[in-house]
Amino acid sequence: MKLHLGCGKRYIPGYFHIDGFDGPHIDHVCSIDDLSFIEDNSIDLIYSCHVIEHFKRERLPLVLKEWNRVLKKGGKLRLAVPDFEAIVKVYNQYKDLSLVIGPLYGGQNYLYNIHYNTFDYNSLRNYLETAGFNQVNRYDYRETEHSSIDDFSQAFIPHMDKENGILISLNVETIKTN
């Protein structure tokens, strides 16, 4: 079984979709930090795109441990988050704060659309390793089964300029080894 946590309006065929808001493709409505309805060691893959930055720093380790709990040994956790290093590069290149405010702080257009965290590769790897994950590596969104889904793992500045733009999503995969 594959989970798409915090999927919002995005639907990926073959995944079980969980979100805090209901929708026509949502399989289960709940907060994605509590997966108590899922058995230990039962999930093959978890995908969560631009979601964990919405958790407060002190809560994030518990969320990642909960996701680790439901993954099978050898299961993958695939995450995409705003990439602080790339965001700084965008700002330094364009000197336009409006291009980076959303990725840094969230849209803030409803209660839960606020970013409490920002990550670079080392900080995200540290969170994951602390939660019991190993083998943290970047992944290429073009090589996933959801590459045709336009989500934030493919966020570029300028918008949708995949040829010349700067990818502002840090995309990592990790394996549960215990």
Summary of the structure (lengths in Angstrom):
residues: 178
radius of gyration: 15.7
end to end distance: 18.5
largest distance: 48.2
contacts: 517
relative contact order: 0.18
helix: 28%
strand: 28%
